[in-house]
């Protein structure tokens, strides 16, 4: 049997555009977040790219999830960049806002991207490298003052806040799904009741953070991954239930695959717990990530579970 040729980035882009155009409501919400208005004709390529790569839909997922695209949850990024130079076919970019540096594979673009060029561009992981997704917006070559003026204008637009918020949501929902999978494996289901709910949840959290390797953390435990990132052992995370929950004979925890982790004061059955979470979500119309404390960010020590 003949092997299927690998998909090209342009073909993937077309496939993602087809996917995201099916939900007019999500497109309208994304346009409002990105532009602050109804999109005009020239806005549509950027809107479709944004929804395909970065926008977290009502179900907590991005359009590209489910495809074999390693690193896209964390690696997709849109920013204002300046060109620092070239190394072979790699253009060296520096984030104008954070000074973070990346190398993007862009063969044949040397003439369009000389040193000191400022560009607004989306980058994605692709076949072990970082590449542009879509056409970058070019602002020409600028010195320090010119870059500062462009950055100031960009910060006055909705884009930086929108991109940062969507990246935060992608990471949170990915962490939530990883934790939910571990929770089900540890307890044999997604619903756990009193007695000893607090100690049982505490034991699970220790197992998750310090004993269970995860693909979310590159095959490491969250604690080891955090240690490699911050250069020291992370602060130990403890989970304590408030007295009302700890003393309730009907307290329970549910780790739903969409609504995340919640501790409920009174939930005698899983259906009861599920009904309470559904009521909570209906009030806000969209799912919000709800995770146990973890080391995705340096020294996250506050529990993040919800109580109705």
C-alpha positions in Angstrom: 0.0 0.0 0.0 1.3 3.4 -0.9 2.0 5.7 2.0 -0.1 8.9 2.1 2.0 12.1 1.6 2.3 14.2 4.7 -0.1 17.2 4.8 1.3 20.6 4.0 0.8 23.6 6.2 -1.2 25.3 3.5 -3.5 22.3 3.2 -3.8 22.2 7.0 -4.8 25.8 7.0 -7.5 25.2 4.4 -8.8 22.3 6.5 -8.9 24.4 9.6 -10.7 27.2 7.8 -13.4 24.7 6.7 -13.8 23.6 10.2 -14.2 26.9 11.9 -16.6 28.4 9.3 -19.3 26.0 10.4 -20.1 27.9 13.6 -21.3 31.4 12.9 -21.8 32.2 16.6 -18.2 31.4 17.6 -16.9 33.4 14.7 -19.0 36.4 15.8 -17.8 36.1 19.4 -14.2 35.8 18.2 -14.5 38.8 15.9 -15.8 40.9 18.8 -12.9 39.8 21.0 -10.3 40.4 18.3 -11.6 43.5 16.5 -14.2 44.9 18.8 -16.6 45.0 15.9 -18.2 43.1 13.1 -15.5 41.9 10.7 -15.1 43.6 7.3 -14.2 41.7 4.2 -10.4 42.2 4.6 -10.6 40.9 8.2 -11.7 37.4 7.3 -8.3 35.7 6.7 -7.0 36.9 10.0 -10.3 36.0 11.8 -10.3 32.5 10.4 -6.6 32.0 11.3 -7.3 33.3 14.8 -10.2 31.0 15.4 -8.4 28.0 13.8 -5.3 28.4 15.9 -6.1 30.3 19.1 -9.8 30.7 19.9 -11.1 28.5 22.7 -14.7 27.5 21.8 -17.6 27.0 24.1 -16.6 23.4 24.7 -13.1 24.4 25.9 -11.3 23.2 22.8 -9.5 24.8 19.9 -10.3 23.9 16.3 -7.0 22.2 15.8 -7.4 19.8 18.7 -7.9 16.2 17.7 -5.3 16.6 14.9 -1.7 15.4 15.3 -0.2 18.8 15.9 2.3 18.4 18.8 2.9 21.6 20.8 0.2 23.7 19.3 -1.7 24.2 22.6 1.4 26.0 24.0 3.4 27.0 20.9 0.9 29.0 18.8 1.6 32.7 19.4 0.8 36.0 17.8 2.8 39.0 18.6 4.5 42.2 17.3 8.1 41.2 16.5 11.3 42.8 15.3 13.9 41.1 13.1 17.3 40.8 14.8 18.9 39.0 11.9 19.2 35.7 10.0 20.9 32.3 10.6 20.6 30.4 7.3 16.9 30.0 6.6 16.0 31.0 10.2 14.8 34.5 10.8 15.6 35.6 14.4 12.7 37.5 15.9 12.3 39.3 19.2 9.0 40.0 20.8 8.6 43.8 20.9 6.7 43.6 24.2 8.7 41.0 26.2 12.1 40.8 24.4 11.7 37.0 24.1 13.6 35.6 21.2 12.6 32.9 18.7 13.9 31.5 15.4 11.4 31.0 12.6 12.0 29.0 9.5 11.3 31.3 6.6 13.2 30.2 3.4 13.2 32.8 0.7 11.9 35.7 2.9 15.3 37.3 3.5 14.5 40.2 1.1 11.2 40.9 2.8 12.5 40.7 6.4 15.8 42.6 6.7 17.1 43.4 10.1 15.0 45.9 12.2 11.8 45.1 10.3 8.8 45.1 12.5 6.1 42.6 11.8 2.9 41.4 13.4 2.9 37.6 12.8 1.4 34.3 14.1 3.9 31.5 14.6 3.2 27.8 15.1 5.2 24.6 15.7 5.6 22.6 12.5 7.8 19.5 11.9 10.1 20.3 14.8 10.5 23.9 13.9 8.6 27.2 14.3 7.1 28.7 11.1 4.7 31.5 10.2 1.0 30.7 9.9 -0.5 33.0 7.3 1.2 36.1 5.9 2.9 38.4 8.4 1.9 42.0 8.5 4.9 44.1 7.8 5.5 47.6 9.1 8.9 48.2 7.5 12.3 48.9 9.2 12.2 51.0 12.4 14.6 52.2 15.1 13.9 52.1 18.8 11.5 55.0 18.8 9.6 53.8 15.9 9.3 50.3 17.5 8.0 51.9 20.7 5.4 53.8 18.8 4.2 50.8 17.0 4.1 48.8 20.2 2.1 51.5 22.0 -0.4 51.6 19.2 -0.7 47.8 19.2 -1.2 47.7 23.0 -4.1 50.1 22.5 -5.9 47.6 20.3 -7.9 44.6 21.6 -5.3 42.1 20.2 -2.7 41.7 22.9 -5.2 41.1 25.7 -7.2 38.8 23.5 -4.2 36.7 22.5 -3.0 36.4 26.1 -6.4 35.4 27.4 -6.8 32.7 24.7 -3.4 31.3 25.4 -4.2 31.2 29.1 -7.5 29.4 28.4 -5.8 26.8 26.1 -3.2 26.0 28.7 -5.8 25.8 31.5 -8.2 23.5 29.6 -5.3 21.3 28.5 -4.2 21.0 32.2 -7.8 20.3 33.2 -8.1 17.5 30.8 -4.8 16.0 31.9 -5.9 16.2 35.6 -9.3 14.7 34.8 -7.8 11.7 33.1 -5.5 11.2 36.1 -8.4 11.6 38.5 -10.5 8.9 36.7 -7.5 6.5 36.6 -6.8 7.1 40.3 -10.3 6.8 41.7 -11.8 4.5 39.1 -14.3 7.3 38.1 -14.9 11.0 38.1 -17.0 11.1 41.3 -15.7 10.7 44.8 -17.7 11.1 48.1 -17.1 11.5 51.8 -16.0 10.2 54.2 -12.4 11.3 54.3 -12.8 13.3 51.1 -10.1 15.9 52.0 -7.4 13.3 52.7 -8.3 11.3 49.6 -8.1 14.3 47.4 -4.8 15.3 49.1 -3.4 11.9 48.3 -4.5 12.2 44.7 -2.9 15.6 44.4 0.4 14.3 45.7 0.3 11.4 43.3 -0.5 13.7 40.4 2.2 16.2 41.1 5.0 14.0 42.3 4.5 10.5 41.0 2.6 10.4 37.7 4.5 11.2 34.5 2.4 13.0 32.0 2.5 13.8 28.3 1.3 17.3 29.2 4.7 17.8 30.9 6.8 16.1 28.3 6.8 12.7 30.0 7.8 14.1 33.4 5.8 14.6 36.6 4.6 18.2 37.1 7.0 18.6 40.0 10.1 17.5 37.9 8.9 19.7 35.0 8.6 22.7 37.3 12.0 22.0 38.8 13.6 22.0 35.3 11.9 25.3 34.5 12.6 27.3 37.7 15.9 25.7 38.7 14.8 24.6 42.2 12.2 22.4 43.8 8.8 24.0 43.5 6.8 24.9 46.6 4.8 21.9 47.8 1.1 22.3 47.1 -1.4 21.3 49.8 -5.2 20.9 49.4 -7.3 21.7 52.4 -11.1 21.7 52.5 -12.9 24.4 54.5 -14.5 23.1 57.7 -18.0 23.1 56.2 -16.9 20.8 53.4 -14.6 18.7 55.6 -17.4 18.0 58.1 -20.2 17.4 55.7 -21.3 13.7 55.4 -22.6 14.5 51.9 -19.6 16.4 50.5 -18.4 15.1 47.1 -16.0 15.9 44.3 -16.7 15.7 40.6 -14.1 16.1 37.9 -16.1 16.6 34.8 -14.4 16.4 31.4 -15.8 19.8 30.4 -16.7 21.7 33.6 -13.6 20.6 35.4 -13.1 20.0 39.2 -15.6 21.0 41.8 -16.2 20.1 45.4 -19.8 20.2 46.4 -21.2 20.5 49.9 -24.2 18.2 49.3 -24.1 15.6 46.4 -25.4 12.1 47.3 -25.0 10.9 43.7 -23.0 11.6 40.6 -26.2 12.7 38.8 -26.9 15.2 41.6 -23.3 16.6 41.3 -23.6 16.7 37.5 -26.9 18.6 37.8 -25.4 21.2 40.1 -22.5 21.8 37.7 -24.9 22.1 34.8 -26.8 24.8 36.6 -23.6 26.6 37.3 -22.5 26.5 33.7 -25.9 27.6 32.4 -25.6 30.8 34.4 -22.4 31.7 32.5 -23.3 30.0 29.2 -19.6 29.0 28.5 -17.4 26.5 30.3 -14.6 27.9 32.4 -11.5 25.8 33.3 -11.4 24.6 36.8 -8.2 22.7 37.9 -6.5 21.5 41.0 -3.4 23.5 42.0 -0.4 22.6 39.9 3.1 23.8 38.8 2.2 25.0 35.3 3.0 28.5 36.6 5.8 29.0 39.0 4.7 28.3 42.6 0.9 28.1 42.1 -0.2 27.4 45.6 -3.8 28.4 45.8 -6.5 25.7 45.2 -8.6 26.5 42.1 -11.6 24.3 42.7 -15.1 25.8 42.7 -17.8 25.3 45.3 -21.4 26.0 44.4 
